[in-house]
Amino acid sequence: MTPATPDRRTVLQASACGFGQLALTGLLGAEQARQNRNQPQGWQPHFTPRAKRIIFLFMQGGPSQVDSYDYKPLLNRKDGTELSFDDARVLANTGNRGSSQQIMKPLWKFQQYGDCGQWVSELFPQTARHVDKLCMLHSMHTEGVAHGPATLFLHCGATNLVRPSMGAWVNYGLGSENNNLPGFLSICPSPGNGGARNYGSAFLPPIFQATTLGSAGRPAQDAQIRDLVNPRLSKQQQQAQFQLLQSLNQQQLQQYEVDHQLEAVISNYELAWRVQGHAPEVLDLSRESAATLEMYGLHRKATEDFGRQCLLARRFCEAGVRFIQLTYGDDSPNPAWDQHSDMPKHFEHARAVDQPIAALLQDLQQRGLLEDTLVWWGGEFGRTPYAQNKGTGRDHNPNGFTVWLAGGGVKPGFAYGATDDFGHQAVENKIHMHDLHATILHLLGLNHEQLTYQFAGRDFRLTDVGGRVVKDLLL
């Protein structure tokens, strides 16, 4: 018996639904991700967290530790003298050992601040007023002597292959505190030195990558979520359209008897709808008082851009976004803090970020948010204590540099680790970038060795096969 040939309408209906099912099935990665963690449906930390969320202040290009937070009096005494520094950068540039480099003293004076007596230079006078909140890590070292590899290592824990960014790992591990907003935001990210990989999800399901606002080098005032508003349809029309799509999805489920996992995935469409209803309010800075806008520096050209980023970070933090990344950088070939021949330029960059960062710390504390919000400041590496080519700038230095943390369960007014007398190599209580990643995940309630995802036949994690929690930093 010859089977009946379906008519054209039936074929189109079935194939259209099939395409829809393929798209929905692709979204099942989120549910599979939860299963890979052996967690119940929904996100849970491995243990009680000390921080609920994180704000990462990325200083693109590598600020100089010996001109900012790592006071080395010997540089003043040895200024202009020549010594040999056989580091990877010198070998890469000269091809031989024993080449002499000219010591360069800090261009800004240092003084002690706060009850902790931490040394801070004139670059950051306003942040210096908050040193009793800061946990200084003076013994950082990392992988990569160039911006691209070092930036990828900072964000993704690897310089090779394509790995998920730290924000994606945190979003995968914990999700968002607010079901109406994304779990991971990147504000004004740089298109260079890894670009989208620095906030991407790689082999993690794509729902864990960042939602981006704006781009480095462009006014932060333009940092908005794309396609957030539909100017062609009214809210009532959009609601009707959304309900129609949901109805079709339910018919799809009934027709093909799809399991409950697919039902959970369909609900992800609702997030986009809820974001449309809630994000505009968070992005609206006109709701802030004039005093708050002035505190963040929105009234001054020099501080307006990063001040806007910091204020948005506080608002999204308050609204329950889990991981918020801010970038102070630009889209030029040389990232912002990358002063190979013009160290005085550091002053301009410091003035752009100092007041907004101080305002963010103050604002988080006065709103009771700093206790369970971890603030992380730093670049992909530091800079050398010697002048590059005996000129007026400093070269890259991945061997020893400073970052700081605040809030979220770290010791306030605390300094940990040290570089040598020149501020060149980390020598005491050394902290590798994998160690910092492991410690930050720990503060968020995540075990870096258990936060894994199986891909290409092996379990991957942010810290690869290294990393340790630096418990001396914890309260």
N, C-alpha and C positions, 0 to 999 in steps of 0.2 A: 504494500500500500504506500503510495507516494505521500509523504508528509505535506501538509498544507503550507504554502509559501506565505510568510507574513507580509502584510502590506507595508508600504513606505512609512506610514504614520507610526506603526507599531515598532518598526526598526529604529526610527529616530528617537522615540520615547525611551526605548530600552537602552540605546547607546548613550543618550544624554545622561540618563541615570547612572550608567556605567562610568562615564567620565567623572560624575560627581562622587561616585563611590571611590574611585581611584584617588581623588583629591583628599577625601576624608580619611582613607586608609593611610595616606602619607602622614597625616597628622597624628596617627596612632603612636608615633615615636614618643610623645610626651608620656603616655601611659606606660609604654615599654620602659622608659627611663625610670619611672618610679619602681617598676618591678625589678630592674637591675640593681636598685639600692636595697632590695628586700624590705621595702617600707610598705605600710598600708596605703590605701589610696589617699592622696593628699601628701603634703610635705611635712616632715618632722625632723628636728635636729637629732643628732646622735646622743647628746647629753644637754644638760641645762646650759643655755648660752649666757654669756656675760654681756654680749651686744646683740641687738636685734637687727641692726642695719649698719651700713658703712657708707661713708662719703670719702672718695679718693680724689685728692687734689693733685693731679698729675702736672709736674713742672717739666714740660717737654724740652729736651736738649741737654739737661744735666747742669743744675746750679752748682756753683763752687762751694764745697763744704768749708774750705779754709778761708773763705771770704764771708761766711754767714754764721754757721753754728759750731764749727770745730776750731777752737782757738789754739793756735800754735805760735807761742812767743818766739820760738827759734827762727821762724821765717823772717821776723823783723831784724834779728841779729845777723842772719846770713844773707840778707837781701843783696842780690847782685853777684854773689859768689857762685862758682860753678862746681857741680857735682855730677857724678854718673848715676843715672836712673835706668837700670836695665829692665824696664817693664815691657809688656807685649806691644804697647803703642809705639815706644821708641824703636823696638826691633822691627816693627812693621814699616815704620817711616824711614829708618836709616839702614836697616839690614845688617847692623853690626852692634856688638856690645861695646861698652866703655865710652860711648859718645857723651860728652859733657852737656849738662843742661844748666840754665841760669835760674837760681832761686828767685822767686818773686814774692814779696811780702803781701799781706792782705791790703787791699786798697781802701778798706774801711776799718775804723777803730772798733774794738770790742770793749764791752763792759759787762759786769755781772748784773743779773736781774733776779727779782723775786726772792722768796725765802730759800729756794733751792740753790741760788747763786749760779745759775747756768749762764755761761758766756754767750752773748749774742752780739752780732756786729750792727753797725749803723744801717745796714741794708733793711733790717726788719724791726724797727723800733716799736711798732704797734703790736706785732705778734709777740715781741719780747715781754710785753706787759702781761702775757698769759703763760709765761714759762712754767709757772707752778701747776698748770694743767697738762703740760707736755711730757711725753716720755721720749727722750732722745736716744736714738740708736746710732752711735758713732762708729760702728765697726761693720758696716754693710760692705759686702762684695758680691759681684755678680758675674754673669757670662756675657761675652761680646764686647769688643772694643769700639765698634761702630754703632751709630744710632739704630739702624734697622734691627740687627740681631739683639741688641741690649733692650730695645723697646719691646720687642716680641717676647723676650725672656721675662721682662717685668710683668707683662700682661698675661702671658700664656704659659710661662714656665718652661719654654723650649725655644730654641733658635732654629730647629729643623722641623720638617713636616708641618702640617697645619693642625694646631691644637686649639681646644676651646679656651676662650679668655677666662680670666678669674671671675669676672662678673657673671658669665654664663654658668660656670661651675656653682657659684653661690645661688644663682637663680634656680638651677637644676636641683640643688640640694635642699633649698628652703622655700622657693616660691616667693610670692609677694605677700606682705602683710595686708594688702588691700586688694580685694578681688576686682576692684574697679580701675586699677592702674597696673601698668607693667611692673614686673619685678626688678628690671634692670634698665637703667637709663644712662646714656652717654651724652653729655652736653658739650657741644662744640668740639667733637673729636677731630683729630688731624687726619687728612687723607694720605699722609706720607708715613714712611717707616713702619710698614705693616698695615696701615690703613684700617680697613674693616676687620682684619684679623684680630686687632686689639680689642674689639668688642663683639666679635663673632662667636658662633657656637660650634664651628667646625663640624665634627661628627656627632655632637649632641643634637637632639631634635631642634629645629630652627626656632621654636617658640621660646628658647632660652637665650637667644641672642639679644643684644640691647636694642631698645627703641632709641633712635638718635634724634637729638634736637640741635639743628644748626651744624656749623662746621668751623674748624679753626681758621682764623684769618678773616672771618666774616663777622659783622656786628652781632653780638649776643642778643640784641633786640630782635633779630630775625630767627632766633632759635625756637622753633615751633615744631610740633608733631605734624608731619605731612598728612594731608588729606583728612585732617581732624574735623573740618567743617565742610558740609556739602551745601554750597550756595544755591544749587539748582532745585533742591527739594526742601519742603518744609519739614519740621520735626514729625508732624502727623504722617506725611507721605513716607518719610524714612522709617517710621515705626511700622507702617503698613507693609512696606517692602521687606523689612526684617522679619515680621511675622509670617509673611508668605514664604520666605526662604526656610524658616524654621518648620513650617508646615510641610514643605516639600521634603525636608530632611527626615521628618517623622514618617512620612509615607515611604521614603526609601528604606528606613529601618524595618517597617512592617512588611514590605514587599520581599526583602531579601533576608529577613530574620537575622539581622546582624546582632552581635552580642552586646552586652552592657558597656564594654569598653568603647565601642563606637559612639554610644550615647554620651559617654563622658567627653569624648573628643568634640562632638557637635557643640557641646556647651562652650567650647573655646570661642566659637563665633560670638557668643554673647559678650565676651570680654571686650572685643572691639567696639561693640555697641555701648557698653558701659563706659569705656574710655572716652568716647565722644561726649558722654553726658557729664563726666567728672573732670577730665583734664583741663578744659578751658578755664575752669574756676581756679585751679592750682596755678596755671600759667598767668593769671591776671594779677600783676603786681600793683595795680591801682588800689587793691584792697589793703595794701600796707600803709602804715602811717608815714607822714613826712619825715618823722624822726628816724624811723627804721630805714627808709630809703637813703637818708643822709648818712646814717651809721655805716651802711654798706658802700657808700661812695658813689651812689648813682647820680649825684649832683655834680660830679667832677669828671671831665673827659678821661683823665688818666686811669681812673678806677671804675668807670661806669661798666665796662664790658665784663671784667671778672667779678665785679660786685653784683651784677645781674645774675651771673652764673651761681655765685654763692648763695644769693637770696633764693633763687629757684631750688637749689639743693636743699635748703632748709625747709622750704614749702613741700617739696616732694618727700623729704624725710618725715615731716610731720604727717603727711598723707599716707605713709606706709609703704613707700617704695623701698625695696630691700638693698639695692646696690646702686649708688649714684656716683658716676664718674665725671669729673670736671677736667678740662684740659686748658692749661694756659700755654698756648703755642701759636703757631701760624702755619700757613701753607707754602712758605718759601723753602728753598733747598736746605737752608740752615735753620734748624728749630730755634725757638725763642732764646733759651739760655745758652746757646752754643757759641760762646765767645772765644774763638781761636785767636783773634787779633785785636779785640776791643773789649777788654774786661770792664771798663767804665759803663758799658751798655747794661751790665747787671743791675746798675742802680735804677735805670728806667723800668726794667722788668719787676724789680722788687717793689717799686712804688706803685705799680699797677695791681699787685696782688696783696701787699701787706695789710692795708686797711680792710679789704673785704674778708681776708682770712681771720683777722682779729675780730671783726664783726660777727662772723659765723660762729666762732668759738664762744663769744659772749652771748649771742642770741640762743644758741643751743643750750647753754647753761641756764640762762634765765627762764627758759621755757621747760626746764626739766628733761631735756632730750639728750644732753651730753652723757649722762650716766649710762644709757643703753645704746648710744650711737658711737661707733668708732670712726674717728677722723684720721686719715692717713695722708701725709704730705711727703712728696719726694719725686725725684726724677729717675731716669733709667740708669744713671751712674753719676759720679762726681767729676771733679776736674783736678788737674795736676798741680802740685805746689811749685812747679817750675814754669817759666814762661816758654810758650811754644816758639821754637826757632829764635829764642832770645829776644822775642818781641814784646807785645803788650797784651797778649791773651794767654789762655791756658788750654791744654789739650784734654782729651777724654781720660777719665780715670775710673775704671771698674774695680780697682783693687781695694779702695777704702773710701767710703763716703757716708753721709749722714741722711737719715730720714727721721721723721718723728710721727708718733701716734698720740692721740688724745681721746679721753673718754672710754666708753665701752669695755671697762675691765682692766685697763693697763694702769701701771703705777704713775701717778701724776708727780711732776717735779722731779723726775728720775732720769739719770743719765746712765747708759749702759754701753760697755765696750769702749775701745779706743783705737785710734790709728797711731802710727809711729810719730816721732817728734816733728816730722815734716808734714804730717797729714796725708801721707802717700799710700801706705799699706795698712789694712786692718790687722792688728797684732794681738789685741786682747778681747776675749769673748767674741770671736768673729761670728757674724751672722750672714749666712748665704741667703740669696733671694728665695730659695726653696724653704729656708727656715722661716723667713718672714711670712711667706704664703701659708705655711703650716700653722704658724702662730695666729694669723688673722682668722683662718678657718676655725681654729680651736675657740677663739673668742666668740665666734658666731655659733658655736655648738656643734661643729662638724669635725669629725676625725679625718684628717687628710689622707690617711691610709685606707679608710673605708669608703670615702667618697670616690667611687670608681664608676667607669662605664666601659662595657665590653664593646670593642670595635676591632675588626680585622683579626679576630682570634686571640686577643689579649685584653686584659683589663688596663685601662688608662686612668691616670689621676693627674691633678694639677702639679703635684710635686714629683711626678715621674717615679724614680726609685730612691729619692733622697728626701731631705727635709726633716726637721725636728722642731718641736714646739719649744720656744725659748721661755721656759716657765718663770725665769727671773723677772720677766717684764710684767707678769700678771699680779693683780691685787690678791 
